[in-house]
Amino acid sequence: MKLKPLKIRNFEVKYPVIQAGMGVRIGNSTLAAETINQGGLGTIATVGLGDVKTATMATYLDNAMAYLPREIQEARRLAGGKKGLGVNVMVALTIYKELVECAVREGIDFIISGAGLPLPLPEYVGDADVALIPVVSSGRALEVVVRCWLRKYNRKPDAIILEGPRCGGHLGFSMEQLEHPETCSLEIILAEAKEVMKRYNLDVPVLAAGEVSTREHIEKFIRMGYDGVQIGTYFLGTEEAGIDRASKEVFVKAKNDDIVIIKSPVGLPVRVLKTPLVQRVLSGQTEPFVCPYHCLRTCNPHKVPFCIAKALLATWRGDTEHGLYMCGCDVESVKKIYPIREFFETLAGE
Protein backbone atom coordinates (compact mmCIF):
# COMPACT_ATOMS: atom_id res chain seq x y z
CA MET A 1 0.00 0.00 0.00
CA LYS A 2 1.34 3.41 -0.94
CA LEU A 3 0.70 5.85 1.89
CA LYS A 4 -1.18 8.93 0.75
CA PRO A 5 -0.41 12.48 1.87
CA LEU A 6 -2.42 13.89 4.74
CA LYS A 7 -4.30 17.13 4.08
CA ILE A 8 -5.75 19.12 6.96
CA ARG A 9 -7.44 22.46 6.31
CA ASN A 10 -5.10 24.32 3.92
CA PHE A 11 -1.84 22.38 4.31
CA GLU A 12 -0.63 18.94 3.31
CA VAL A 13 2.22 16.69 4.41
CA LYS A 14 3.80 13.72 2.67
CA TYR A 15 2.84 11.03 5.19
CA PRO A 16 -0.36 10.52 7.25
CA VAL A 17 1.47 10.77 10.58
CA ILE A 18 1.09 13.23 13.45
CA GLN A 19 3.74 13.21 16.16
CA ALA A 20 1.95 13.32 19.50
CA GLY A 21 2.51 16.46 21.58
CA MET A 22 4.04 14.75 24.59
CA GLY A 23 4.76 16.79 27.69
CA VAL A 24 6.72 17.79 29.59
CA ARG A 25 9.28 18.86 26.94
CA ILE A 26 9.31 15.54 25.08
CA GLY A 27 7.42 17.11 22.17
CA ASN A 28 9.77 20.05 21.78
CA SER A 29 10.91 22.18 18.85
CA THR A 30 13.58 19.67 17.82
CA LEU A 31 11.26 16.66 17.63
CA ALA A 32 8.45 18.64 15.98
CA ALA A 33 10.74 20.19 13.37
CA GLU A 34 12.43 16.94 12.42
CA THR A 35 9.04 15.24 12.09
CA ILE A 36 8.04 17.99 9.65
CA ASN A 37 11.33 17.68 7.77
CA GLN A 38 10.69 13.95 7.36
CA GLY A 39 7.18 14.45 5.99
CA GLY A 40 4.86 14.32 9.00
CA LEU A 41 3.05 16.78 11.25
CA GLY A 42 5.12 18.00 14.21
CA THR A 43 3.57 18.95 17.55
CA ILE A 44 4.96 20.99 20.43
CA ALA A 45 3.61 20.20 23.90
CA THR A 46 2.77 23.56 25.46
CA VAL A 47 2.96 22.44 29.09
CA GLY A 48 6.10 22.91 31.18
CA LEU A 49 8.24 24.94 28.78
CA GLY A 50 9.19 27.75 31.17
CA ASP A 51 12.13 28.31 33.48
CA VAL A 52 11.31 25.93 36.32
CA LYS A 53 13.97 27.40 38.59
CA THR A 54 12.35 30.83 38.70
CA ALA A 55 8.67 30.19 37.90
CA THR A 56 6.21 30.61 40.77
CA MET A 57 2.45 30.71 40.97
CA ALA A 58 2.67 34.49 40.46
CA THR A 59 4.98 34.28 37.43
CA TYR A 60 3.71 31.01 35.90
CA LEU A 61 1.65 32.68 33.17
CA ASP A 62 4.32 35.22 32.18
CA ASN A 63 6.88 32.44 32.12
CA ALA A 64 4.78 30.32 29.79
CA MET A 65 4.02 33.28 27.53
CA ALA A 66 7.75 33.97 27.19
CA TYR A 67 8.84 30.43 26.39
CA LEU A 68 6.11 29.13 24.06
CA PRO A 69 6.82 31.71 21.30
CA ARG A 70 10.53 30.83 21.46
CA GLU A 71 9.77 27.15 21.04
CA ILE A 72 7.45 27.76 18.09
CA GLN A 73 9.93 30.12 16.42
CA GLU A 74 12.78 27.66 16.90
CA ALA A 75 10.72 24.84 15.37
CA ARG A 76 9.90 27.07 12.38
CA ARG A 77 13.61 27.82 11.94
CA LEU A 78 14.65 24.16 12.16
CA ALA A 79 11.90 23.14 9.72
CA GLY A 80 12.80 25.89 7.27
CA GLY A 81 9.38 27.50 7.62
CA LYS A 82 7.54 24.48 6.23
CA LYS A 83 3.87 23.96 7.07
CA GLY A 84 2.70 21.28 9.46
CA LEU A 85 3.67 22.72 12.85
CA GLY A 86 1.16 22.47 15.67
CA VAL A 87 0.77 22.61 19.42
CA ASN A 88 -0.96 20.37 21.91
CA VAL A 89 -2.84 22.27 24.62
CA MET A 90 -4.52 20.30 27.40
CA VAL A 91 -7.97 21.50 28.42
CA ALA A 92 -7.09 20.76 32.05
CA LEU A 93 -4.46 23.51 32.18
CA THR A 94 -5.30 26.65 34.18
CA ILE A 95 -3.78 28.79 31.40
CA TYR A 96 -5.49 26.93 28.56
CA LYS A 97 -6.98 30.08 27.01
CA GLU A 98 -3.72 32.02 27.19
CA LEU A 99 -1.67 29.22 25.63
CA VAL A 100 -4.13 28.85 22.74
CA GLU A 101 -4.15 32.59 22.09
CA CYS A 102 -0.35 32.72 22.24
CA ALA A 103 -0.01 29.90 19.69
CA VAL A 104 -2.47 31.66 17.40
CA ARG A 105 -0.45 34.88 17.58
CA GLU A 106 2.61 32.92 16.55
CA GLY A 107 0.85 31.69 13.41
CA ILE A 108 0.64 28.03 14.39
CA ASP A 109 -0.81 25.69 11.72
CA PHE A 110 -2.90 23.47 13.99
CA ILE A 111 -3.97 23.00 17.59
CA ILE A 112 -4.60 19.59 19.12
CA SER A 113 -6.62 19.67 22.32
CA GLY A 114 -7.67 16.93 24.72
CA ALA A 115 -7.42 15.92 28.40
CA GLY A 116 -10.97 17.19 28.67
CA LEU A 117 -13.42 18.36 26.02
CA PRO A 118 -12.11 21.46 24.20
CA LEU A 119 -15.51 23.17 24.05
CA PRO A 120 -14.28 26.82 24.12
CA LEU A 121 -11.38 26.28 21.69
CA PRO A 122 -12.96 28.08 18.68
CA GLU A 123 -13.68 31.13 20.85
CA TYR A 124 -10.01 31.49 21.74
CA VAL A 125 -8.88 30.98 18.14
CA GLY A 126 -11.38 33.38 16.60
CA ASP A 127 -11.20 33.76 12.83
CA ALA A 128 -7.50 32.85 12.59
CA ASP A 129 -6.57 30.36 9.88
CA VAL A 130 -5.70 27.56 12.30
CA ALA A 131 -6.77 23.93 12.04
CA LEU A 132 -8.60 22.70 15.15
CA ILE A 133 -8.17 19.04 16.09
CA PRO A 134 -10.06 17.72 19.12
CA VAL A 135 -8.95 14.52 20.82
CA VAL A 136 -11.81 12.26 21.90
CA SER A 137 -12.30 8.66 22.94
CA SER A 138 -15.92 8.03 21.94
CA GLY A 139 -18.56 9.02 19.44
CA ARG A 140 -20.54 10.56 22.28
CA ALA A 141 -17.67 12.89 23.21
CA LEU A 142 -17.21 13.84 19.56
CA GLU A 143 -20.88 14.72 19.24
CA VAL A 144 -20.73 16.97 22.30
CA VAL A 145 -17.78 18.85 20.77
CA VAL A 146 -19.24 19.14 17.27
CA ARG A 147 -22.68 20.19 18.47
CA CYS A 148 -21.22 22.84 20.78
CA TRP A 149 -18.84 24.24 18.15
CA LEU A 150 -21.58 24.49 15.54
CA ARG A 151 -24.14 26.04 17.87
CA LYS A 152 -21.87 28.58 19.54
CA TYR A 153 -19.21 29.30 16.91
CA ASN A 154 -20.44 27.92 13.58
CA ARG A 155 -17.21 25.96 13.41
CA LYS A 156 -16.39 22.33 12.70
CA PRO A 157 -13.23 20.37 13.50
CA ASP A 158 -10.61 20.29 10.74
CA ALA A 159 -9.53 16.78 11.76
CA ILE A 160 -10.28 14.39 14.62
CA ILE A 161 -7.95 12.25 16.72
CA LEU A 162 -9.54 9.16 18.24
CA GLU A 163 -7.60 7.79 21.20
CA GLY A 164 -8.13 4.16 22.02
CA PRO A 165 -7.97 2.37 25.37
CA ARG A 166 -4.41 1.12 24.78
CA CYS A 167 -2.90 4.60 24.37
CA GLY A 168 -0.25 6.08 26.59
CA GLY A 169 -0.66 8.96 28.98
CA HIS A 170 -4.03 10.25 30.17
CA LEU A 171 -7.00 8.15 29.11
CA GLY A 172 -10.60 9.14 28.48
CA PHE A 173 -12.02 5.86 29.73
CA SER A 174 -13.29 4.41 32.98
CA MET A 175 -11.18 1.83 34.79
CA GLU A 176 -13.80 -0.79 33.90
CA GLN A 177 -13.44 0.02 30.20
CA LEU A 178 -9.66 -0.14 30.46
CA GLU A 179 -9.94 -3.61 31.99
CA HIS A 180 -11.96 -4.66 28.92
CA PRO A 181 -10.42 -2.71 26.00
CA GLU A 182 -12.19 -4.90 23.46
CA THR A 183 -15.44 -3.10 24.37
CA CYS A 184 -14.08 0.29 23.28
CA SER A 185 -11.52 -0.55 20.61
CA LEU A 186 -10.40 1.91 17.94
CA GLU A 187 -12.57 0.02 15.46
CA ILE A 188 -15.67 0.51 17.62
CA ILE A 189 -14.84 4.17 18.33
CA LEU A 190 -14.35 4.82 14.60
CA ALA A 191 -17.80 3.41 13.80
CA GLU A 192 -19.32 5.68 16.46
CA ALA A 193 -17.42 8.68 15.14
CA LYS A 194 -18.46 8.02 11.55
CA GLU A 195 -22.13 8.03 12.60
CA VAL A 196 -21.67 11.40 14.27
CA MET A 197 -19.81 12.79 11.26
CA LYS A 198 -22.60 11.63 8.96
CA ARG A 199 -25.26 13.34 11.08
CA TYR A 200 -23.39 16.63 11.03
CA ASN A 201 -22.17 16.45 7.43
CA LEU A 202 -18.57 16.41 8.62
CA ASP A 203 -15.95 15.24 6.12
CA VAL A 204 -12.50 15.63 7.69
CA PRO A 205 -9.53 13.32 8.34
CA VAL A 206 -9.82 10.96 11.29
CA LEU A 207 -6.62 9.74 12.92
CA ALA A 208 -6.06 6.72 15.15
CA ALA A 209 -3.98 6.98 18.32
CA GLY A 210 -2.87 3.81 20.03
CA GLU A 211 -0.12 1.21 19.47
CA VAL A 212 1.37 2.55 16.24
CA SER A 213 5.05 1.83 15.73
CA THR A 214 5.42 0.41 12.19
CA ARG A 215 4.27 1.03 8.65
CA GLU A 216 2.16 -2.12 8.95
CA HIS A 217 0.25 -0.58 11.84
CA ILE A 218 -0.45 2.54 9.78
CA GLU A 219 -1.69 0.42 6.87
CA LYS A 220 -3.90 -1.57 9.25
CA PHE A 221 -5.65 1.57 10.50
CA ILE A 222 -6.04 2.97 7.00
CA ARG A 223 -7.70 -0.27 5.90
CA MET A 224 -9.93 0.04 8.96
CA GLY A 225 -11.13 3.41 7.67
CA TYR A 226 -8.80 5.91 9.30
CA ASP A 227 -6.98 8.59 7.30
CA GLY A 228 -3.81 8.49 9.35
CA VAL A 229 -2.31 8.00 12.79
CA GLN A 230 -0.88 9.83 15.77
CA ILE A 231 2.32 8.32 17.19
CA GLY A 232 3.51 8.90 20.73
CA THR A 233 5.13 5.96 22.54
CA TYR A 234 7.33 4.82 19.66
CA PHE A 235 8.79 8.32 19.28
CA LEU A 236 9.90 8.35 22.94
CA GLY A 237 13.02 6.53 21.83
CA THR A 238 14.03 9.03 19.17
CA GLU A 239 17.22 11.03 19.43
CA GLU A 240 15.13 14.15 18.94
CA ALA A 241 12.71 13.52 21.84
CA GLY A 242 13.35 16.22 24.44
CA ILE A 243 14.23 14.17 27.51
CA ASP A 244 17.51 13.03 29.00
CA ARG A 245 19.07 9.87 27.59
CA ALA A 246 18.69 8.14 30.97
CA SER A 247 14.91 8.50 30.65
CA LYS A 248 14.96 7.22 27.09
CA GLU A 249 16.83 4.15 28.34
CA VAL A 250 13.97 3.51 30.80
CA PHE A 251 11.60 3.14 27.85
CA VAL A 252 14.10 1.03 25.87
CA LYS A 253 14.44 -1.42 28.76
CA ALA A 254 10.73 -1.50 29.69
CA LYS A 255 8.58 -4.60 29.26
CA ASN A 256 4.82 -4.84 28.98
CA ASP A 257 4.70 -6.27 32.52
CA ASP A 258 6.08 -2.94 33.76
CA ILE A 259 2.95 -1.04 32.65
CA VAL A 260 0.29 -0.02 35.17
CA ILE A 261 -2.65 2.39 35.26
CA ILE A 262 -2.92 4.85 38.14
CA LYS A 263 -5.08 7.87 38.86
CA SER A 264 -3.37 11.07 37.76
CA PRO A 265 -3.57 14.41 39.57
CA VAL A 266 -5.30 15.53 36.36
CA GLY A 267 -8.24 13.41 37.51
CA LEU A 268 -7.99 10.84 34.73
CA PRO A 269 -6.52 7.34 34.56
CA VAL A 270 -2.96 7.46 33.25
CA ARG A 271 -0.93 4.57 31.81
CA VAL A 272 2.65 4.63 33.08
CA LEU A 273 5.66 2.45 33.80
CA LYS A 274 6.04 1.00 37.29
CA THR A 275 9.10 3.06 38.14
CA PRO A 276 10.18 3.90 41.73
CA LEU A 277 7.82 6.89 42.01
CA VAL A 278 4.84 4.84 40.84
CA GLN A 279 5.72 1.95 43.12
CA ARG A 280 5.71 4.33 46.08
CA VAL A 281 2.34 5.77 45.02
CA LEU A 282 0.87 2.30 44.61
CA SER A 283 2.04 1.37 48.12
CA GLY A 284 0.09 4.32 49.52
CA GLN A 285 2.98 6.72 50.04
CA THR A 286 2.70 10.43 49.33
CA GLU A 287 5.42 12.46 47.68
CA PRO A 288 5.70 15.71 49.62
CA PHE A 289 5.58 18.89 47.56
CA VAL A 290 4.57 22.51 47.57
CA CYS A 291 2.39 23.49 44.59
CA PRO A 292 4.56 25.98 42.67
CA TYR A 293 2.25 26.81 39.75
CA HIS A 294 -1.32 25.54 40.13
CA CYS A 295 -0.92 24.34 36.55
CA LEU A 296 -4.01 22.07 36.53
CA ARG A 297 -7.61 23.07 37.17
CA THR A 298 -8.48 19.62 38.43
CA CYS A 299 -5.53 19.13 40.80
CA ASN A 300 -5.97 19.59 44.55
CA PRO A 301 -2.41 19.69 45.92
CA HIS A 302 -3.68 18.82 49.39
CA LYS A 303 -5.18 15.53 48.21
CA VAL A 304 -3.07 14.17 45.33
CA PRO A 305 -0.18 11.82 46.19
CA PHE A 306 2.39 13.56 43.98
CA CYS A 307 2.95 16.63 41.82
CA ILE A 308 2.70 15.63 38.17
CA ALA A 309 4.61 18.71 37.00
CA LYS A 310 7.49 17.90 39.33
CA ALA A 311 7.46 14.25 38.27
CA LEU A 312 7.47 15.00 34.54
CA LEU A 313 10.26 17.54 34.94
CA ALA A 314 12.22 14.80 36.72
CA THR A 315 11.66 12.62 33.64
CA TRP A 316 13.00 15.43 31.46
CA ARG A 317 16.13 15.67 33.62
CA GLY A 318 16.69 11.91 33.65
CA ASP A 319 15.88 11.51 37.36
CA THR A 320 14.56 7.96 37.14
CA GLU A 321 13.91 7.74 40.90
CA HIS A 322 11.35 10.56 40.84
CA GLY A 323 10.20 10.64 37.20
CA LEU A 324 6.80 9.66 35.79
CA TYR A 325 7.04 7.63 32.57
CA MET A 326 3.85 7.67 30.50
CA CYS A 327 3.57 5.10 27.72
CA GLY A 328 1.19 3.04 25.63
CA CYS A 329 0.73 -0.71 25.59
CA ASP A 330 3.33 -0.98 22.82
CA VAL A 331 6.27 0.16 24.96
CA GLU A 332 8.25 -2.93 23.94
CA SER A 333 8.41 -1.49 20.41
CA VAL A 334 10.94 1.03 21.75
CA LYS A 335 13.99 -1.17 21.39
CA LYS A 336 16.70 1.45 20.91
CA ILE A 337 17.44 5.14 20.73
CA TYR A 338 17.28 6.09 17.07
CA PRO A 339 16.96 9.11 14.74
CA ILE A 340 13.32 9.66 13.79
CA ARG A 341 14.45 9.69 10.17
CA GLU A 342 14.82 5.89 10.37
CA PHE A 343 11.10 5.48 11.00
CA PHE A 344 10.02 7.77 8.17
CA GLU A 345 12.34 6.03 5.73
CA THR A 346 10.17 2.92 6.13
CA LEU A 347 7.13 4.83 4.87
CA ALA A 348 8.46 5.49 1.35
CA GLY A 349 7.35 3.45 -1.64
CA GLU A 350 4.69 0.78 -1.95
N, C-alpha and C positions, 0 to 999 in steps of 0.2 A: 504494500500500500504506500503510495506517495502521499506524504503529509502536506496538506494544503495550508496556505497562509491563513493567519487569523486576522480578521478585520473587525475592529471595534470603533464605533462612531466614525471618525474621519481619518483614522490611521490604520496601517496594516503592518504586520511583522511576518517574517518568513515562516516561522514555525508556531503551531498552536499551543504555546507553552507560556504560562505566567509563573514567574518566580514568586513564591509566597513572601509576604512582607513580615518576616520573622523578627520579633523583638526579644531582648533588647540589643540593638546594634548588630544583630546577625545580618538582617537585610539592610545593609548600608550602601553608600554610594558606589563602592567598589564592586560589590556583588551585583547590584542593579545595573550598573553600566556595562559590565562584562556580559551579563545576560542579554542586554540589548545588542551589544556588538556581535553576539553569536546568533542573533535572529529571534530572540524571545522578547517578552515583556518583563521589564525590571521593576521591582517594587522596593521602596524604602519604608522601613518601619518607623513611624513617627514617634514612638514612645522611647524615652530614655536617652535622647541624643545629647542633652545638655552637659554642663560641667558639674559632675556629681560632687566634687569636692567643695564647691561654693554654693550650690543650689539649696535653697531653703523653701519652706512653704510660702514665704513672702516673695521670693524671687523665681519660683518655679516657672511661672508663665513667661516672664521676660527671658529666662534662660532658654526655654523651648523655642520661643520666637526668634532668638538669635541664632540657634544652631540648626534648625530645620532648613532655612534658606541656604545656609552654607552647604548642607548635605545635598540638597537638590541641585545647586549650582555646580558642585563638584561632580555629581553624576552626569550632568549635561556635558561638562568639559570632557570627562573620560569617555563618554559615548559620542563625542563629536557632534553634539546637538541633534542626534537622531531621535525620531519619535519613539514612543513606547515606554516612557518613564512615568511611573505612578507612585502613589503613597498608600500605605495601609493605615487607617485611623480607626482605632477601637471606639465603639460607642460608649464603652464603660469609662472612658477617660474623663476627668473633670474639666479638661481643657479641649474637649472634642471640637466644639465650635471654632475656637481660635486656631487649632491646628488645621482644620479644613480650610478656613479662610486664608491662612498663611500659604498653604499649598496652592490655592487658586491664584493668589497674587504672584506666585513664582511661575505661573504658567504650566502647571503640571498637566500631563495628558490624561491621567485617569486617577480615580480615587476608589479604593477597595475599602469596604466598611462592614465590620461584623462585631462579634462579642457583644451582642445585643442587636436589636432591630434599628437600622439607621433611618428612622422615620423623618427627622428634620434635615437630612443631608441636602436635598435640593434647595432648601431655604438658605443654607449657608453658602452654597455654590452660586446661587443666583443665575444670571443668564450667561455665565462664562462657558466657553467651549471646552468643557471637561467631561469625560466619560465617567458615569457613575455605575459602580459595580457592587451591588449588595451581596453579602455572604449569608446564605440561609441553609437550613438543614431539613426543611420540609416544604411541601407545597403550601401548607397552611401559612407558614411564616412568609413565604413569597407573596401570597395573596394579600396579606396584611400590608406589606411594603408597597406593592403595586397599587392597591386600592387607595392607600393614603397619599402616595405621590401624585396620582392622577387627580384625586379630589382636591387636594390642597395646593398643588403646584403645576398641574397639567404636565407632568413629567413622567417618563418611563425609564426604567433601567436601560443602560446601553449594553450590558452583558450581565450574566448571573453566574455566581460561583456556588455550586452545591457541595457542601462538606458532608462527607459520610461519617458513619460511626467509628471508622477505623483510622481517622485523621489523628494528627498530632496536635498538641496544644489544647486550647479551650474548646469544649465540645457542647453543641446545642442539643443535647439529648439527656434524657433522664438516666439514672444509673441502671434502671431496669432495661431500658432500651439498649444500653451499652453492654449489658450481659447477654443480650440476644440480638446481635447486630444484623442477623439475617432478616429481622422484621423491619428494618429501616435502611436497607442497603442503598447504594447509589443508583441501582437500577430502579428500585421502588420510588426513591425520591425524584428521579428524572421523570417517571411517568406522572407523578403528582404535579411536578412543575410544568410539564407540557400541557396538562389540563388547564392549569391557571393561565398559561400563556395564550392558549387558544381562546379562553373566555375574554381576555383583555386585548386580543389582537396584537400580541407582543411577539415580534420576530427578531430576536437578538441571540448572540452566541451564548451557549450554556457550557460551563466548564466544570469538570469533575475534580474534586480534591479528596485524595485519600489513596495511599499506597501506589504511588506512581514513581517508578525509578528506572524504567527502560522504555525503549521505543515500542516494544510489544505491549506494554501497559497502555501507552497512548493509543495505539491502534485498537486495543480492546474497547476502550471507552468511546472511541469514534464510531466503531461498529455498533456500540450500544445506543448511539444517538447523540452523544456529546459532540461539541465542536472543538474541544480542546481540554487542557488539563492545567491545574495549578500544582506545582511541585514545591514541597517544603522539606520534609525529612531528608530526602536524598541529597539535597543541596547543602545540608549541614556539614558535609565532609569536603566541600570545595575549598580550594586555597583562598578563594575570594570571600568566603563567609567571614563576617566581622567579629569572630571570637578567637580567643587565644588557642594556640595549637593544643594545649593540654586538654581543653574542653572538647576540641574536635576528636582527640584520641578517645575520650569517653564514649562518644558515639560509635567510633570505629570498633571498639572492643565490646560494645553492648550486644546482648542477646535478647531474644524475644521474652525470655523468662524474667528479664530485668524490668519489664514494663509494668506499670501499675497506674491506676486511676485514683486521684485524690480530689478533694474539694479545694478549689483555688480561692484565694482572697477576693477574686473577681466575683465569686458567687456561682461559678460554673464548674462542672467536672473538668479536670485537666489530666491529660495522659502524659506521664513523665517516666523517666528512668528511676529505679530504686537506688539512688545515690545516698550518701550519708545524711544529707539534710532530710530527704524524704523518709528515710528509715527512722529518723528521730521523730518526725511528725507522725508517722504511723504508730509509733510506740506511745504517743500521747504527750510528747514533750513540746514545749513552746520555745521558739527562738526569740529571745528578748530583742526588742527594737523600739526606737522612737520614730514615729511617722514624720519623715522629713518633708514630704511634698503634698500629701493627700492627693495622690495621682489618680485614684479610682473612686468613682461615685459609690460603688457598692461595697467598698472595703471599710470595715470597722476595726481600726487598729487595736482596740481594746479586747476584741474577741477572736481575731484570726491568729493562727499559730505561728505565722511567719510573715515577713514583709516580702512580697513578690518582687518589688523593684530591687530591693537589696539582694535577693537571691539571684535574679537574672543579671544584675551587674557583676555578681561574683562569677557567674558563668562566663561573662564577657572577659573577665580578668584571668580566667583559668583556675579559679579557686574551687577545686572539685569537692572540697569538704563542705562548702556552704552554697554551692551553685544549685540551680533548678534546671533540669535538662528535659525540656519538652520534646516529644517525638511521636511519630505515628507507629502503627503496627509493623511497618516495614523497616524498622531500624537496622535489621541485619543486612539490608542492602547497602549500607554505608560501610564498605569494606576497607577503604583507604582514604587518604587525603589526596585530592586530585584537582587539576584545573577544570573549571566548568566547561571549558572548550571541549574536553574529551566526551562529555555527555552529548553536546550538540552535534558533534561530528557523526554520531550514530544516527542522527535524524535525516541525513542527506540521502538522496536517491530513493529507489523503490523499496 
